[in-house]
Amino acid sequence: VLVLHKGAIVYERYLGVTKPDTPHIAFSVTKSFVGTLAEILIHEGRLDPAALMADLIPELAGSGFADATLRQVLDMTTALDFSEEYTDPNSGIGAMSNALGLTPRAPGYSGPTDVYAYLPSIGKAGTHGERFTYRTCNTEVLGWLVARTEGKRLDQVLSERIWVPLGMEQDADFLTDSSGMPFAGGGLNPVLRDMARFGEAMRLNGRGNGCQALPAAVVETVRAGGSKTEFAPAGYVWLPDGSYKSQWWIMPGNHGAFSARGIHGQAIYVDPVAEVTIARFGSHPI
């Protein structure tokens, strides 16, 4: 865990085998990096948040994503036949993990062997734009779109748009599927200080490494938050009055804090009023 106050490290502690130079999987904290990249392309006029996904990625024309807008994918208000039940190997996330190769495939597995092949198979269930439902497949689509828009792999875009501008101190690793597609929903492995650098830049409206590393308008879009009405039915009682915007969790009742969150205890937490940024790795067994 690392705590920054007004840009200075006030607490830093490493436990177990983890050291300052140890990359650690960030899991779904990765989503917030990818959402920020998509917002940068929107800010530059390269992407239209109102565009339909079938127009942006024609391979998705027959899928449940087809008539969803980019904004609905970014804010996870898509209506899809996809369950984010991690303990069920037959859920949507289980099927996606099989395609990705994140988990061992059962003997005789004959399904998709990369994420590009899997995403078009996801169907629609309901009406897009009505409610927030957390689904990692949305971020995989965003990663695909960012890469296609830039004409480069997602890891290269992340390097050019965030890693280099922020002056990160170490390379990060990225889990990839058999096609070489980085796991946009959870595959980034940075060191803790670099994860904190990203959070601190978001606190400072995009400033980092002595320059305006990220567009201030992008940070403003994130910090403005998403629809509380669409978020409420998801039932996150520990995030009262919360919302979800561009792959970030928004907590307006807590100093307007916002956070990137990972399944096993990884997090970036930004409190703009207290001028605090916290980065944390965890390896919770459950």
C-alpha positions as CSV (number, residue, x, y, z in Angstrom):
1,V,0.0,0.0,0.0
2,L,1.2,3.5,-0.8
3,V,-0.3,6.8,0.4
4,L,0.4,10.2,-1.3
5,H,-0.6,13.4,0.4
6,K,-0.2,16.6,-1.7
7,G,2.1,14.6,-4.0
8,A,4.5,13.3,-1.3
9,I,4.7,9.7,-0.1
10,V,3.6,9.6,3.5
11,Y,3.2,5.9,3.9
12,E,4.5,3.0,1.8
13,R,4.6,-0.7,2.9
14,Y,5.3,-4.0,1.1
15,L,4.2,-7.3,2.6
16,G,4.9,-10.9,1.7
17,V,7.2,-11.3,-1.3
18,T,6.2,-8.0,-2.9
19,K,8.9,-5.3,-3.1
20,P,8.9,-1.7,-4.7
21,D,10.1,-3.2,-8.0
22,T,7.7,-6.1,-8.1
23,P,5.0,-6.0,-10.8
24,H,1.7,-7.3,-9.4
25,I,-1.6,-8.0,-11.3
26,A,-4.0,-5.1,-11.0
27,F,-7.0,-7.1,-12.3
28,S,-9.9,-4.6,-12.8
29,V,-7.9,-1.5,-12.0
30,T,-6.8,-2.1,-15.6
31,K,-10.3,-1.1,-16.7
32,S,-9.8,2.5,-15.5
33,F,-6.6,2.8,-17.6
34,V,-8.6,1.5,-20.7
35,G,-11.6,3.8,-20.0
36,T,-9.3,6.8,-19.7
37,L,-7.6,5.9,-23.1
38,A,-11.1,5.8,-24.7
39,E,-12.0,9.1,-23.2
40,I,-8.8,10.6,-24.6
41,L,-9.8,9.5,-28.1
42,I,-13.3,11.0,-27.5
43,H,-11.7,14.3,-26.4
44,E,-9.6,14.3,-29.6
45,G,-12.7,13.8,-31.7
46,R,-11.5,10.4,-32.9
47,L,-14.5,8.6,-31.3
48,D,-18.1,9.6,-30.9
49,P,-19.6,8.4,-27.6
50,A,-23.1,8.3,-29.3
51,A,-21.9,6.0,-32.1
52,L,-23.3,2.5,-32.2
53,M,-20.9,-0.3,-31.6
54,A,-21.9,-2.1,-34.8
55,D,-20.6,0.9,-36.7
56,L,-17.4,1.2,-34.7
57,I,-16.6,-2.6,-34.8
58,P,-18.5,-4.3,-37.6
59,E,-17.6,-7.7,-36.3
60,L,-20.0,-7.0,-33.4
61,A,-23.0,-6.4,-35.8
62,G,-24.6,-9.7,-34.9
63,S,-24.0,-9.5,-31.2
64,G,-25.7,-8.0,-28.2
65,F,-23.4,-5.0,-28.4
66,A,-24.6,-4.0,-31.9
67,D,-27.1,-1.3,-30.9
68,A,-25.3,-0.2,-27.8
69,T,-23.6,3.2,-27.9
70,L,-20.0,3.7,-27.0
71,R,-21.1,5.7,-23.9
72,Q,-23.2,2.8,-22.7
73,V,-20.2,0.4,-23.1
74,L,-17.9,2.9,-21.3
75,D,-20.4,3.3,-18.4
76,M,-21.5,-0.4,-18.4
77,T,-25.1,0.3,-19.0
78,T,-25.3,-2.3,-21.7
79,A,-27.9,-5.1,-21.5
80,L,-26.1,-8.3,-22.3
81,D,-26.6,-12.0,-21.8
82,F,-23.4,-12.2,-19.7
83,S,-23.0,-13.1,-16.0
84,E,-20.1,-11.8,-14.0
85,E,-20.3,-14.7,-11.6
86,Y,-16.6,-15.6,-10.9
87,T,-17.3,-18.9,-9.1
88,D,-19.4,-20.3,-11.9
89,P,-17.3,-21.8,-14.7
90,N,-20.3,-21.7,-17.0
91,S,-21.0,-18.0,-16.5
92,G,-20.1,-15.3,-19.1
93,I,-16.9,-14.4,-17.3
94,G,-16.1,-18.1,-17.1
95,A,-16.6,-18.5,-20.9
96,M,-14.5,-15.4,-21.5
97,S,-11.7,-16.7,-19.2
98,N,-11.7,-19.9,-21.3
99,A,-11.4,-17.9,-24.5
100,L,-8.6,-15.7,-23.0
101,G,-6.8,-18.7,-21.6
102,L,-6.8,-17.0,-18.2
103,T,-8.0,-20.2,-16.5
104,P,-7.2,-23.8,-17.5
105,R,-9.6,-25.2,-20.1
106,A,-11.5,-28.4,-19.4
107,P,-10.4,-31.5,-21.4
108,G,-12.1,-31.5,-24.8
109,Y,-12.8,-27.7,-24.8
110,S,-13.9,-26.6,-28.3
111,G,-15.0,-23.0,-27.7
112,P,-13.3,-19.8,-28.8
113,T,-9.6,-19.6,-28.2
114,D,-9.2,-15.8,-28.2
115,V,-11.3,-12.9,-27.1
116,Y,-11.9,-11.5,-30.6
117,A,-13.7,-14.7,-31.4
118,Y,-15.6,-14.8,-28.2
119,L,-17.0,-11.2,-28.0
120,P,-19.3,-11.4,-31.1
121,S,-21.0,-14.5,-29.5
122,I,-22.4,-12.5,-26.5
123,G,-26.2,-11.9,-26.9
124,K,-28.5,-9.1,-25.8
125,A,-30.8,-9.3,-22.7
126,G,-33.0,-6.3,-22.1
127,T,-32.6,-2.7,-23.1
128,H,-29.4,-0.8,-23.2
129,G,-29.0,2.3,-21.2
130,E,-31.4,1.5,-18.4
131,R,-29.1,0.3,-15.6
132,F,-25.6,-0.2,-14.6
133,T,-24.4,-3.8,-14.6
134,Y,-20.7,-4.6,-14.0
135,R,-19.5,-6.8,-16.9
136,T,-15.8,-7.2,-17.9
137,C,-16.8,-7.9,-21.5
138,N,-17.6,-4.2,-21.9
139,T,-13.9,-3.4,-21.3
140,E,-12.7,-6.0,-23.7
141,V,-14.8,-4.3,-26.4
142,L,-13.2,-0.9,-25.4
143,G,-9.7,-2.4,-25.7
144,W,-10.6,-3.7,-29.1
145,L,-11.9,-0.2,-30.1
146,V,-9.0,1.7,-28.7
147,A,-6.5,-0.5,-30.6
148,R,-8.5,-0.3,-33.8
149,T,-8.8,3.4,-33.7
150,E,-5.1,3.9,-33.1
151,G,-4.0,1.1,-35.4
152,K,-1.8,-0.3,-32.6
153,R,-2.1,-2.9,-29.9
154,L,-3.6,-1.7,-26.7
155,D,-0.4,-2.1,-24.7
156,Q,1.4,0.2,-27.2
157,V,-1.4,2.8,-26.9
158,L,-1.2,2.6,-23.1
159,S,2.6,3.1,-23.3
160,E,2.4,6.1,-25.6
161,R,-0.6,7.8,-24.1
162,I,-0.1,7.2,-20.3
163,W,3.1,5.4,-19.4
164,V,5.6,7.6,-21.2
165,P,3.9,11.0,-20.6
166,L,3.6,10.2,-16.8
167,G,7.3,9.1,-16.7
168,M,6.6,5.7,-15.1
169,E,9.6,4.3,-13.5
170,Q,9.2,0.7,-14.7
171,D,7.7,-1.3,-17.5
172,A,4.5,-3.1,-16.8
173,D,3.5,-6.6,-18.0
174,F,0.2,-7.4,-19.8
175,L,-1.6,-10.7,-20.0
176,T,-2.5,-11.5,-23.6
177,D,-4.7,-14.1,-25.3
178,S,-3.4,-16.4,-28.0
179,S,-4.0,-13.7,-30.7
180,G,-1.8,-11.3,-28.8
181,M,-4.8,-9.2,-27.6
182,P,-4.1,-7.7,-24.2
183,F,-6.6,-8.6,-21.5
184,A,-8.2,-5.1,-21.2
185,G,-10.5,-6.0,-18.4
186,G,-7.8,-7.1,-15.9
187,G,-4.4,-8.0,-17.3
188,L,-2.2,-5.1,-16.4
189,N,0.8,-5.8,-14.1
190,P,2.5,-2.6,-13.0
191,V,4.5,-1.7,-9.9
192,L,2.7,0.0,-7.1
193,R,4.4,3.4,-7.4
194,D,3.5,3.6,-11.1
195,M,-0.1,2.8,-10.3
196,A,0.0,5.6,-7.7
197,R,1.4,8.0,-10.3
198,F,-1.7,7.4,-12.5
199,G,-4.0,8.1,-9.6
200,E,-2.1,11.2,-8.7
201,A,-2.3,12.5,-12.2
202,M,-6.1,12.0,-12.1
203,R,-6.2,13.9,-8.8
204,L,-4.3,16.8,-10.4
205,N,-6.6,17.0,-13.5
206,G,-4.1,15.3,-15.7
207,R,-0.9,16.9,-14.6
208,G,2.1,14.6,-14.0
209,N,5.8,14.3,-14.7
210,G,6.1,18.1,-14.8
211,C,3.6,18.6,-17.6
212,Q,-0.1,18.2,-18.7
213,A,0.3,14.5,-19.3
214,L,-3.4,13.8,-19.7
215,P,-6.1,16.1,-21.1
216,A,-7.8,18.0,-18.2
217,A,-11.1,17.6,-20.0
218,V,-10.8,13.8,-19.8
219,V,-10.3,13.9,-16.0
220,E,-13.3,16.3,-15.7
221,T,-15.5,13.9,-17.6
222,V,-14.6,11.1,-15.2
223,R,-15.0,13.1,-12.1
224,A,-18.4,14.4,-13.1
225,G,-19.7,10.9,-12.6
226,G,-22.3,8.9,-14.3
227,S,-26.0,8.4,-13.8
228,K,-26.9,7.8,-10.1
229,T,-30.4,6.6,-11.2
230,E,-28.9,3.9,-13.5
231,F,-26.3,2.9,-10.8
232,A,-28.7,2.6,-7.9
233,P,-30.5,-0.7,-8.9
234,A,-27.2,-2.5,-8.8
235,G,-27.5,-2.4,-5.1
236,Y,-24.0,-1.3,-4.0
237,V,-25.1,-0.3,-0.5
238,W,-21.5,0.5,0.5
239,L,-21.4,3.1,-2.3
240,P,-24.3,5.4,-1.4
241,D,-25.2,8.0,-4.0
242,G,-22.5,6.4,-6.2
243,S,-22.1,6.1,-9.9
244,Y,-19.8,4.6,-12.6
245,K,-18.2,6.7,-15.3
246,S,-15.8,5.7,-18.0
247,Q,-14.6,2.6,-16.1
248,W,-14.2,4.5,-12.8
249,W,-16.2,4.1,-9.6
250,I,-17.5,7.5,-8.3
251,M,-18.2,8.2,-4.6
252,P,-19.7,11.7,-4.3
253,G,-20.6,11.3,-0.6
254,N,-16.9,10.7,0.3
255,H,-15.3,14.1,-0.7
256,G,-16.1,13.4,-4.3
257,A,-13.6,10.5,-4.2
258,F,-13.3,8.1,-7.2
259,S,-11.6,4.8,-7.5
260,A,-10.3,2.0,-9.7
261,R,-11.0,-1.4,-8.2
262,G,-9.7,-4.9,-8.7
263,I,-11.3,-8.2,-7.6
264,H,-8.7,-9.4,-5.1
265,G,-8.1,-6.1,-3.3
266,Q,-6.3,-3.9,-5.8
267,A,-7.2,-0.3,-5.9
268,I,-6.4,3.3,-6.7
269,Y,-8.3,5.7,-4.5
270,V,-8.4,9.4,-5.2
271,D,-9.7,12.0,-2.7
272,P,-9.4,15.4,-4.3
273,V,-10.6,17.3,-1.2
274,A,-8.1,15.7,1.2
275,E,-5.5,15.8,-1.6
276,V,-4.8,12.1,-1.0
277,T,-4.1,9.3,-3.5
278,I,-3.8,5.7,-2.3
279,A,-2.6,2.7,-4.4
280,R,-2.9,-0.8,-3.1
281,F,-2.2,-4.3,-4.2
282,G,-4.0,-7.3,-2.7
283,S,-4.1,-11.0,-3.2
284,H,-7.3,-11.9,-1.3
285,P,-7.9,-15.6,-1.7
286,I,-11.7,-15.2,-2.0
